[in-house]
Amino acid sequence: MKKIEAIIRPTKLEEVKASLEDAGFNSLTIVDVKGRGQQKGIIQQWRGQEYRVDALPKIKIELVVNDEDEDKATDVIVSSTRTGNIGDGKIFVLPVEKVIRIRTGERDGKAI
């Protein structure tokens, strides 16, 4: 099993959720986060003053999938979030050793 963590633009959340659901990935966790990438934030103006915003609001989506679904899930996320501009986000894929559904005690593949 794999855990997929995707950091995306907040404006792309609904599109990603719909695309993942259409592809059969219904279970996910969504977290509001702040961060910065290579661009090191952005410079904005307010009342004639320039200031740097170096922790931009983003959304982190987490889902656990079977090994054979990893490419499908990441492809769905990429295709529904890519704008071609800096700040589109990142996807991290991590191994998952064990999953347990608390309610039923099911484990691993049956629990996701």
Backbone bond lengths (Angstrom), bond angles and torsions (degrees), N, CA, C in turn:
res aa  C-N    CA-C-N  psi(-1)  N-CA   C-N-CA  omega(-1)  CA-C   N-CA-C  phi
1 M - - - 1.443 - - 1.523 109.11 -
2 K 1.325 114.59 155.25 1.459 121.81 -179.48 1.523 110.26 -130.95
3 K 1.319 115.76 142.61 1.454 121.34 171.97 1.517 107.09 -102.62
4 I 1.303 115.70 125.69 1.460 121.65 179.38 1.520 107.59 -106.92
5 E 1.322 115.84 124.52 1.455 122.46 175.94 1.527 106.90 -116.79
6 A 1.306 115.86 119.86 1.464 120.73 -179.37 1.523 108.90 -118.71
7 I 1.326 116.31 126.17 1.458 122.52 174.54 1.527 105.68 -100.78
8 I 1.342 116.70 118.51 1.464 120.69 -173.35 1.527 111.40 -132.35
9 R 1.324 115.00 170.46 1.463 121.34 173.86 1.534 108.86 -69.06
10 P 1.337 117.66 139.92 1.468 119.39 177.59 1.532 113.18 -58.54
11 T 1.315 117.37 -30.63 1.465 120.73 -178.23 1.523 112.73 -69.34
12 K 1.323 117.68 -15.15 1.464 121.82 -178.02 1.531 113.58 -97.92
13 L 1.333 117.54 -0.43 1.460 120.61 -173.73 1.524 112.90 -58.43
14 E 1.315 117.99 -51.53 1.472 120.34 -176.13 1.520 111.48 -62.58
15 E 1.318 116.96 -39.04 1.469 121.05 179.10 1.532 110.76 -64.90
16 V 1.332 116.67 -41.91 1.463 120.39 179.68 1.531 110.45 -66.38
17 K 1.336 117.22 -45.45 1.460 120.28 178.94 1.520 111.36 -57.78
18 A 1.320 116.89 -45.93 1.467 120.84 -179.82 1.530 111.22 -64.12
19 S 1.322 116.86 -42.95 1.467 120.96 -179.49 1.523 111.49 -65.22
20 L 1.339 116.96 -42.64 1.460 120.10 178.43 1.524 111.02 -64.62
21 E 1.331 116.79 -40.98 1.466 119.68 178.75 1.521 110.98 -64.57
22 D 1.331 117.60 -42.17 1.464 121.28 177.56 1.528 111.78 -60.73
23 A 1.353 116.05 -31.34 1.461 120.82 -179.22 1.530 112.28 -86.49
24 G 1.335 117.66 -0.44 1.454 120.99 176.73 1.518 115.32 96.72
25 F 1.331 117.37 9.80 1.461 121.39 178.68 1.526 108.13 -104.11
26 N 1.330 116.12 93.23 1.454 121.18 -174.69 1.518 113.52 -91.38
27 S 1.321 117.58 -32.13 1.455 121.61 -175.07 1.519 110.88 -90.64
28 L 1.323 115.60 123.79 1.451 119.71 176.88 1.519 109.97 -158.00
29 T 1.311 115.46 164.16 1.455 122.87 176.88 1.512 107.54 -119.56
30 I 1.335 115.73 138.13 1.467 121.24 -178.79 1.521 108.41 -122.43
31 V 1.337 115.90 129.62 1.458 121.47 -177.98 1.524 108.76 -131.50
32 D 1.344 116.60 133.67 1.465 120.58 171.24 1.523 107.79 -77.31
33 V 1.321 116.56 128.60 1.463 121.41 179.63 1.524 109.31 -134.74
34 K 1.313 116.27 168.33 1.455 122.49 172.34 1.512 107.71 -129.07
35 G 1.310 116.45 146.99 1.449 119.33 178.79 1.511 111.43 -176.11
36 R 1.304 113.82 -175.19 1.459 119.94 177.82 1.512 108.86 -147.74
37 G 1.303 114.29 155.56 1.451 120.58 178.81 1.517 110.35 -116.81
38 Q 1.309 115.37 -144.86 1.455 120.33 -177.62 1.522 113.21 -62.61
39 Q 1.336 116.67 -26.56 1.459 119.32 -177.36 1.522 112.01 -73.58
40 K 1.336 117.64 -12.87 1.463 123.88 178.14 1.517 112.12 57.30
41 G 1.312 116.95 38.94 1.452 121.68 178.23 1.516 112.12 89.58
42 I 1.327 115.08 -168.79 1.458 120.55 -179.77 1.528 109.42 -133.84
43 I 1.319 115.95 158.83 1.457 121.57 175.85 1.514 107.70 -103.49
44 Q 1.337 116.06 128.15 1.452 121.41 179.27 1.522 109.27 -124.03
45 Q 1.329 115.35 163.45 1.457 120.49 175.85 1.513 109.42 -117.90
46 W 1.334 114.86 139.67 1.444 120.79 176.27 1.519 107.87 -145.33
47 R 1.308 115.34 121.10 1.472 122.00 -177.57 1.520 112.17 53.23
48 G 1.306 114.60 42.73 1.457 121.01 176.24 1.512 115.74 79.43
49 Q 1.303 118.22 -0.80 1.457 121.57 179.97 1.522 109.57 -107.05
50 E 1.315 115.97 138.34 1.461 120.99 174.28 1.525 109.14 -89.18
51 Y 1.310 116.26 140.62 1.453 120.60 173.47 1.515 109.43 -147.71
52 R 1.314 115.05 153.18 1.468 121.61 -177.88 1.523 109.62 -97.94
53 V 1.315 114.88 129.31 1.464 121.63 172.48 1.521 105.25 -104.76
54 D 1.338 115.76 106.56 1.469 117.15 -174.24 1.523 113.85 -104.33
55 A 1.312 118.35 0.56 1.463 121.32 173.31 1.519 107.20 -126.75
56 L 1.319 115.00 97.85 1.464 121.56 -175.17 1.523 111.19 -88.02
57 P 1.335 117.56 145.62 1.468 119.58 177.58 1.528 110.94 -68.77
58 K 1.313 115.17 133.53 1.463 122.67 177.77 1.525 108.34 -138.23
59 I 1.308 116.12 173.60 1.456 123.19 175.35 1.524 107.67 -120.99
60 K 1.344 116.37 136.03 1.459 119.90 173.89 1.524 107.79 -110.52
61 I 1.321 114.41 124.71 1.463 121.53 176.51 1.528 107.11 -108.15
62 E 1.328 116.07 131.06 1.454 121.06 178.43 1.520 109.11 -122.82
63 L 1.320 116.78 135.74 1.452 121.30 173.58 1.514 109.63 -149.37
64 V 1.326 115.67 150.99 1.460 121.70 177.68 1.521 107.23 -112.03
65 V 1.333 115.34 130.49 1.463 121.11 -177.13 1.528 109.35 -131.66
66 N 1.322 115.30 160.39 1.465 119.96 171.84 1.520 109.05 -67.03
67 D 1.325 116.38 153.42 1.461 121.47 -177.05 1.530 112.59 -51.92
68 E 1.325 116.37 -40.65 1.465 119.43 -176.28 1.531 112.85 -72.29
69 D 1.335 118.22 -13.40 1.466 121.90 179.54 1.523 113.74 -98.59
70 E 1.322 116.93 -0.07 1.463 120.86 -176.60 1.530 112.78 -57.77
71 D 1.324 117.32 -52.22 1.469 120.73 -178.30 1.515 111.79 -63.95
72 K 1.320 116.96 -39.84 1.463 120.54 179.51 1.530 110.37 -61.52
73 A 1.328 117.19 -47.10 1.470 121.07 -178.72 1.525 111.50 -65.04
74 T 1.327 117.34 -44.47 1.467 119.20 -179.30 1.526 111.05 -67.82
75 D 1.321 117.82 -36.99 1.467 120.67 177.12 1.524 111.43 -62.87
76 V 1.335 116.92 -39.53 1.466 121.14 178.13 1.531 110.11 -62.72
77 I 1.330 116.07 -44.38 1.463 119.94 -179.75 1.527 110.86 -63.99
78 V 1.322 116.76 -46.86 1.465 120.27 -179.76 1.524 111.16 -60.81
79 S 1.323 117.11 -46.66 1.470 119.78 -175.69 1.524 112.18 -67.61
80 S 1.318 118.12 -27.19 1.466 119.13 -178.36 1.524 113.36 -95.22
81 T 1.330 118.32 -4.11 1.467 120.00 179.78 1.515 114.68 -118.33
82 R 1.311 118.16 -17.87 1.463 120.34 -173.61 1.525 111.57 -68.86
83 T 1.341 115.57 125.97 1.463 121.45 172.59 1.524 110.13 -112.53
84 G 1.337 116.34 -18.31 1.453 120.88 -176.79 1.519 112.70 89.50
85 N 1.321 116.76 2.89 1.462 121.16 -179.35 1.520 110.78 -106.68
86 I 1.320 115.52 158.79 1.456 120.17 174.82 1.518 108.83 -58.98
87 G 1.326 116.02 138.21 1.457 120.41 178.55 1.510 114.41 99.42
88 D 1.341 117.76 6.96 1.465 120.27 178.57 1.526 112.23 -63.74
89 G 1.328 117.94 -29.08 1.455 120.52 175.36 1.508 113.56 120.83
90 K 1.325 114.53 -169.50 1.462 122.25 -178.91 1.515 108.87 -142.69
91 I 1.331 115.49 157.29 1.455 122.22 173.51 1.522 107.46 -125.38
92 F 1.336 115.37 131.97 1.451 121.71 176.84 1.531 107.51 -117.16
93 V 1.332 116.47 136.44 1.466 121.60 179.13 1.523 107.20 -119.72
94 L 1.342 114.96 124.46 1.462 121.22 -176.51 1.522 110.10 -124.31
95 P 1.328 118.04 148.29 1.461 119.73 175.89 1.535 110.28 -73.14
96 V 1.323 115.71 145.84 1.463 122.25 175.97 1.518 107.41 -118.05
97 E 1.317 116.44 123.58 1.459 120.55 -177.17 1.518 113.07 -83.02
98 K 1.338 116.76 -35.82 1.452 118.23 -174.33 1.528 109.09 -155.26
99 V 1.337 116.11 144.09 1.455 123.06 173.86 1.522 107.16 -131.51
100 I 1.320 116.11 134.92 1.460 120.92 177.86 1.524 108.42 -131.82
101 R 1.325 116.56 124.26 1.470 120.73 174.04 1.527 106.79 -82.27
102 I 1.311 116.25 117.55 1.460 121.17 -174.23 1.521 111.75 -61.33
103 R 1.326 117.61 -44.34 1.471 121.28 -175.40 1.516 113.21 -58.87
104 T 1.343 117.05 -43.20 1.460 120.16 -173.10 1.514 114.27 -110.37
105 G 1.319 116.82 -15.68 1.460 120.10 -176.35 1.518 113.19 82.56
106 E 1.351 117.51 1.72 1.469 120.21 178.57 1.527 109.06 -60.18
107 R 1.314 114.97 151.03 1.462 120.16 -176.16 1.517 111.65 -125.95
108 D 1.316 113.57 152.23 1.448 125.42 172.93 1.510 113.33 53.08
109 G 1.326 119.84 -124.37 1.453 122.50 -172.98 1.515 114.51 -56.48
110 K 1.323 117.37 -35.00 1.468 120.56 179.04 1.524 111.81 -73.57
111 A 1.337 117.11 -21.28 1.454 121.00 -176.36 1.522 113.26 -87.02
112 I 1.318 118.05 -15.36 1.465 117.65 179.90 1.497 108.11 -93.13
